[in-house]
Amino acid sequence: MRKTIFLLCLIYFAISIGKKHSDEEKPAWAKIDIRDYSDADLERLFDQWEEDEEPLPEDELPEHLRKPPALDLTKLDMTKPEEVMQATKKGQTLMMFVTVANKPSRARSEEITKIWQTSLWSNHIQAERYLIDDDRAIFMFKDGSQAWTAKEFLIEQEELKEVQLESQTYTGKKPDVKNKSLRDELYISVKIL
């Protein structure tokens, strides 16, 4: 019986503490309907929400909040600007624009860039590929220092017209290779039949 009375008292106490505040006790911003919140009100609400949160570990932070890796300028050869750029882009996301030669079809560009991406992955260079035009693609690197190694690989490939990396354009060494888009047209016509 004592336990039951104690439990009832405990429940009554919890309910009385958890009561809804009257409108006079609330601050001015809390009286506003949530649909009428301004950006400042939402920011204040977000700050209150985040007050007691533990900070994220360094590897889970967004890229713009991470500390850049330490860069020892004494070990860099300042006469080679590409090496300096490669060292400064370590750990940062970087995009490279790639143009396929001889105006290929979209399907052919997809096939060629997929082969290049697979070759890069085989060499432990992680690159995401996005086709942006019939003959152009973006290769995105999570670690920007890998982009220069990828650039050296890509300019050696057949059917590569050019690579654009950090506002520099590098021409492919074999851009005049005959495009095999005829094969694509034959493949499409055979598939339709």
Backbone hydrogen bonds, N-H to C=O, Kabsch-Sander energy under -0.5 kcal/mol:
donor,donor_aa,acceptor,acceptor_aa,energy
5,I,1,M,-2.2
6,F,2,R,-2.6
7,L,3,K,-2.5
8,L,4,T,-2.4
9,C,5,I,-2.4
10,L,6,F,-2.3
11,I,7,L,-2.5
12,Y,8,L,-2.5
13,F,9,C,-2.4
14,A,10,L,-2.3
15,I,11,I,-2.2
16,S,12,Y,-2.3
17,I,13,F,-1.9
18,G,14,A,-1.8
19,K,16,S,-0.7
25,E,22,S,-1.1
26,K,22,S,-0.8
30,A,27,P,-0.8
31,K,27,P,-0.8
31,K,28,A,-0.9
32,I,29,W,-0.6
36,D,33,D,-2.3
37,Y,34,I,-1.2
42,L,38,S,-2.2
43,E,39,D,-2.4
44,R,40,A,-2.3
45,L,41,D,-2.3
46,F,42,L,-2.4
47,D,43,E,-2.5
48,Q,44,R,-2.1
49,W,45,L,-2.0
50,E,46,F,-2.2
51,E,47,D,-0.8
51,E,48,Q,-0.6
53,E,50,E,-1.2
60,E,57,P,-1.6
61,L,57,P,-0.7
61,L,58,E,-0.8
65,L,62,P,-1.9
66,R,62,P,-0.9
66,R,63,E,-0.8
72,D,70,A,-0.5
73,L,71,L,-1.0
75,K,72,D,-1.1
76,L,73,L,-0.7
78,M,76,L,-0.9
80,K,77,D,-1.8
83,E,80,K,-0.5
84,V,80,K,-1.6
85,M,81,P,-2.5
86,Q,82,E,-2.4
87,A,83,E,-2.0
88,T,84,V,-2.2
89,K,85,M,-1.5
90,K,87,A,-0.9
92,Q,89,K,-2.0
94,L,141,F,-2.5
96,M,139,F,-2.4
97,F,164,Q,-2.3
98,V,137,A,-3.0
99,T,162,E,-2.8
100,V,135,D,-3.1
101,A,159,E,-2.7
109,S,105,S,-2.5
110,E,106,R,-2.5
111,E,107,A,-2.2
112,I,108,R,-2.7
113,T,109,S,-2.7
114,K,110,E,-1.8
115,I,111,E,-1.9
116,W,112,I,-2.2
117,Q,113,T,-2.5
118,T,114,K,-2.4
119,S,115,I,-2.2
120,L,116,W,-2.2
121,W,117,Q,-2.6
122,S,118,T,-2.2
123,N,119,S,-0.9
123,N,120,L,-0.7
124,H,121,W,-1.9
125,I,120,L,-2.4
126,Q,124,H,-0.7
127,A,125,I,-0.7
128,E,140,M,-2.8
130,Y,138,I,-2.5
132,I,136,R,-1.8
133,D,136,R,-1.7
137,A,98,V,-2.4
138,I,130,Y,-3.0
139,F,96,M,-3.1
140,M,128,E,-3.0
140,M,138,I,-0.6
141,F,94,L,-3.2
142,K,126,Q,-0.6
144,G,89,K,-0.8
144,G,92,Q,-2.2
144,G,142,K,-0.7
146,Q,143,D,-2.0
147,A,144,G,-1.4
148,W,145,S,-0.6
149,T,145,S,-0.5
150,A,146,Q,-2.2
151,K,147,A,-2.4
152,E,148,W,-1.9
153,F,149,T,-1.7
154,L,150,A,-3.0
155,I,151,K,-2.3
156,E,153,F,-0.9
157,Q,154,L,-1.7
159,E,174,K,-1.7
160,L,157,Q,-1.0
161,K,99,T,-2.5
161,K,159,E,-0.6
162,E,99,T,-1.3
163,V,170,Y,-2.7
164,Q,97,F,-3.1
165,L,163,V,-0.5
165,L,168,Q,-2.6
166,E,95,M,-0.5
168,Q,165,L,-1.4
170,Y,163,V,-3.2
170,Y,168,Q,-0.5
172,G,161,K,-2.3
173,K,155,I,-3.1
174,K,157,Q,-0.6
177,V,174,K,-0.9
183,R,180,K,-0.8
184,D,180,K,-0.8
185,E,181,S,-2.1
186,L,182,L,-2.6
187,Y,183,R,-2.5
188,I,184,D,-2.5
189,S,185,E,-2.5
190,V,186,L,-2.5
191,K,187,Y,-2.1
192,I,188,I,-1.9
193,L,189,S,-1.7
